[in-house]
Amino acid sequence: MPIGVAAPPSSPPSADEVLQLLRAVVDPELGSDIVDLGMAKSTHVDADGKVVVTLALTTAGCPLRAQLQSDVKARVGSAPGVSDVRIEWTEMTPEEKATAMARARWNAKEQAPATAVPAATRVVAVSSGKGGVGKSSVTVNLAVALALEGHAVGVLDADIGGFSVPRMLGVEGRLAGAEGERKIVPHVKPVGRGRLEIVSMGLLAEREDAALMWRGLMQNRALQHFLEDVRWGELDYLFVDMPPGTGDVQMGLARMLPRAEVLIVTTPALAAQRVAARAADMARKTYLRVAGIVENMSSFTCEHGTTYALFGEGGGVALAAEVGVPLLASIPLEPSVTAGGDAGQPVALGEGAAGDAFRALARRVAEEALAPIDRAGCSARILEQVEAALGPKP
């Protein structure tokens, strides 16, 4: 589709499809989705794409109300054909509340968690349709910029055969096992007021230049180990540096972490924009929310102050308009970005236009697009009261 030409309108989703989207909204305190907990009471979809969702809170004054509202509107509002999302609030009856708490306790007791990633962690898959657009550079610099602001940030290098995160973050040494348990301990790197927790196949491979010739099934299995068998700490964010394309690893992440959200990285070139649109399309077909677009290598400014659009222009704006999500940042093309990655000193740690752009992107992510989840919610207190009344678990 040419730049500037609007995408054809999509049919609105059915009520059942909206309910499926709501299964990706997780109560961060109870660790279960709002459909399973009985909080999503009903959905209604008008022919013009207006969606009404009725949500029942455990208590009318629940401090997680704003978080749930934001997540529901983000998930449902990003679906093709949805023109507006309205939430009607109600409160659970004592019987419904008891059932929800019992369900949460049953899940915690009888079902091992699907992953070791804490329920209150915002999981962000950084994706692109093709290689060479700087997806790993965006992942690393965004993670570093958020850590500088005091956040605890995990970085999972899911590009199993094309790993580059260890070198770009200046991390060396093999990952070790946790003493007394079958868990991998991530490398921890303090950054500013925060910290990074880093896991990559590059921290398990014998040599950086050794080829890993694994089929998709093996790569998917490696991703599963990184999600289930790593002793992740309490993280505000987990950034997953995805391999390029729309293959097995992408489908595996959507299956194992349905609450994940996606940042799409593109360059200004029309060819890159069209391929990146496939990554957005795949995210939505697997019910993952596309949180925004990052245009990398947007322009180059020489030492005399003249700006050149070396890779074209307009791709990020056009992709954001087509997908219906915000363009979160345009990162300028600077040699310092590559030099910083090669030296293990991401440009977000230093001065310059690219560093400033990454830090501005981090602020926008934390304040708007992917604000960290407030852990102090009402559901945990209610669960504690229910467990106290029921007595210790057998």
ZIKABEL-V400522 format. One record per backbone hydrogen bond with DSSP energy under -0.5 kcal/mol. CO is the residue of the C=O (numbers start at 1). NH is the residue of the N-H. E is the energy in kcal/mol with one decimal. If there is no record, write none. Layout:
((CO:NH:E) (CO:NH:E))
//
This chain:
((2:5:-1.9) (4:6:-0.5) (14:18:-2.0) (15:19:-2.0) (16:20:-1.9) (17:21:-1.9) (18:22:-2.0) (19:23:-0.7) (20:23:-0.8) (21:24:-1.6) (22:25:-1.7) (22:34:-0.5) (24:26:-0.8) (25:34:-2.2) (26:28:-0.7) (27:31:-2.6) (32:27:-2.7) (33:37:-1.9) (34:39:-2.1) (34:40:-1.6) (35:38:-1.2) (39:41:-1.2) (39:56:-2.9) (42:54:-2.6) (44:52:-2.8) (46:49:-1.8) (49:83:-1.5) (49:84:-1.1) (50:46:-2.9) (51:86:-2.9) (52:44:-2.2) (53:55:-0.6) (53:88:-2.6) (54:41:-2.2) (54:42:-1.1) (55:57:-0.5) (55:90:-2.1) (57:92:-2.9) (59:62:-1.8) (62:65:-1.7) (64:68:-2.8) (65:69:-2.7) (66:70:-2.3) (67:71:-2.5) (68:72:-2.8) (69:73:-2.4) (70:74:-2.1) (71:75:-2.7) (72:76:-2.7) (73:77:-1.8) (74:78:-1.0) (76:79:-1.6) (79:82:-1.7) (81:83:-0.6) (84:51:-2.8) (86:53:-2.6) (88:55:-2.5) (90:57:-2.6) (93:97:-2.8) (94:98:-2.3) (95:99:-2.2) (96:100:-2.5) (97:101:-2.4) (98:102:-2.4) (99:103:-2.5) (100:104:-2.4) (101:105:-2.4) (102:106:-2.5) (103:107:-2.5) (104:108:-2.1) (105:109:-2.3) (106:110:-3.2) (106:111:-0.6) (107:111:-1.3) (110:112:-0.6) (118:121:-1.7) (120:373:-0.6) (121:123:-0.7) (122:124:-0.6) (122:238:-2.4) (123:125:-0.5) (123:261:-2.6) (124:126:-0.6) (124:240:-2.9) (125:127:-0.8) (125:263:-2.5) (126:242:-1.9) (127:265:-2.9) (128:245:-1.7) (134:138:-2.2) (135:139:-2.4) (136:140:-2.7) (137:141:-2.3) (138:142:-2.4) (139:143:-2.2) (140:144:-2.4) (141:145:-2.4) (142:146:-2.1) (143:147:-2.1) (144:148:-2.3) (145:149:-0.8) (146:151:-1.8) (147:150:-2.1) (147:194:-0.8) (148:193:-0.8) (151:153:-0.6) (151:195:-1.4) (152:236:-2.5) (152:237:-1.7) (153:197:-2.1) (154:239:-3.1) (155:157:-0.6) (155:199:-2.4) (156:158:-1.2) (156:241:-2.5) (157:201:-0.6) (158:160:-1.9) (160:163:-0.5) (164:168:-1.9) (165:169:-1.9) (166:170:-0.7) (166:171:-2.8) (167:170:-0.8) (176:185:-3.1) (178:181:-1.6) (181:183:-1.9) (183:178:-3.1) (184:186:-0.6) (184:231:-3.2) (185:176:-0.7) (187:198:-2.9) (189:196:-2.4) (191:194:-2.4) (194:191:-1.9) (195:153:-2.6) (196:189:-2.5) (197:155:-3.1) (198:187:-2.2) (199:157:-2.8) (200:203:-1.8) (201:204:-1.9) (201:205:-2.1) (203:175:-2.1) (207:210:-1.1) (211:213:-0.8) (212:214:-1.3) (215:219:-2.1) (216:220:-2.5) (217:221:-1.8) (218:222:-2.1) (219:223:-2.1) (220:224:-2.1) (221:225:-2.1) (222:226:-2.1) (223:227:-1.6) (224:228:-2.5) (225:229:-2.9) (227:116:-3.7) (229:184:-3.2) (230:232:-2.0) (233:235:-1.0) (236:122:-2.4) (237:154:-3.0) (238:124:-2.8) (238:240:-0.5) (239:156:-3.0) (239:241:-0.7) (240:126:-2.6) (240:242:-1.0) (241:158:-1.3) (241:159:-0.5) (247:251:-2.1) (248:252:-2.7) (249:253:-2.4) (250:254:-1.9) (251:255:-1.7) (252:256:-2.6) (253:257:-3.1) (257:260:-2.3) (260:289:-0.7) (261:125:-3.4) (262:291:-2.7) (262:292:-1.0) (263:127:-3.0) (263:265:-0.5) (264:294:-2.8) (266:296:-3.3) (268:315:-0.6) (269:273:-2.2) (270:274:-2.4) (271:275:-1.8) (272:276:-2.6) (273:277:-1.6) (274:278:-0.6) (275:278:-1.0) (275:279:-0.9) (276:280:-1.7) (277:281:-2.3) (278:282:-2.6) (279:283:-2.1) (280:284:-2.0) (281:285:-2.1) (282:286:-1.5) (283:288:-3.4) (284:287:-1.5) (289:262:-2.8) (289:291:-0.7) (292:264:-2.2) (293:328:-2.5) (293:329:-0.9) (294:266:-2.3) (294:296:-0.7) (295:331:-3.1) (296:268:-0.5) (299:333:-3.5) (300:302:-0.5) (300:308:-3.5) (302:305:-2.0) (306:302:-2.6) (308:300:-2.8) (308:310:-1.4) (309:312:-1.5) (314:318:-2.5) (315:319:-2.4) (316:320:-2.4) (317:321:-2.1) (318:322:-2.3) (319:323:-2.7) (320:324:-2.0) (320:325:-1.7) (326:293:-2.3) (326:328:-0.9) (329:295:-2.7) (330:332:-0.6) (331:298:-2.7) (332:334:-0.6) (334:337:-1.4) (334:338:-0.8) (335:339:-2.5) (336:340:-2.5) (337:341:-1.9) (338:342:-2.4) (339:343:-1.8) (340:344:-0.6) (340:345:-2.9) (341:344:-0.6) (346:349:-2.2) (347:350:-1.7) (352:356:-2.4) (353:357:-2.2) (354:358:-2.3) (355:359:-2.2) (356:360:-2.3) (357:361:-2.2) (358:362:-2.3) (359:363:-2.0) (360:364:-2.2) (361:365:-2.6) (362:366:-2.6) (363:367:-2.1) (364:368:-2.4) (364:369:-1.5) (365:370:-2.7) (368:371:-0.6) (373:375:-0.6) (375:377:-1.8) (377:381:-0.6) (378:382:-1.9) (379:383:-2.6) (380:384:-2.3) (381:385:-1.9) (382:386:-2.5) (383:387:-2.8) (384:388:-2.2) (385:389:-2.0) (386:390:-2.2) (387:391:-1.5))
//
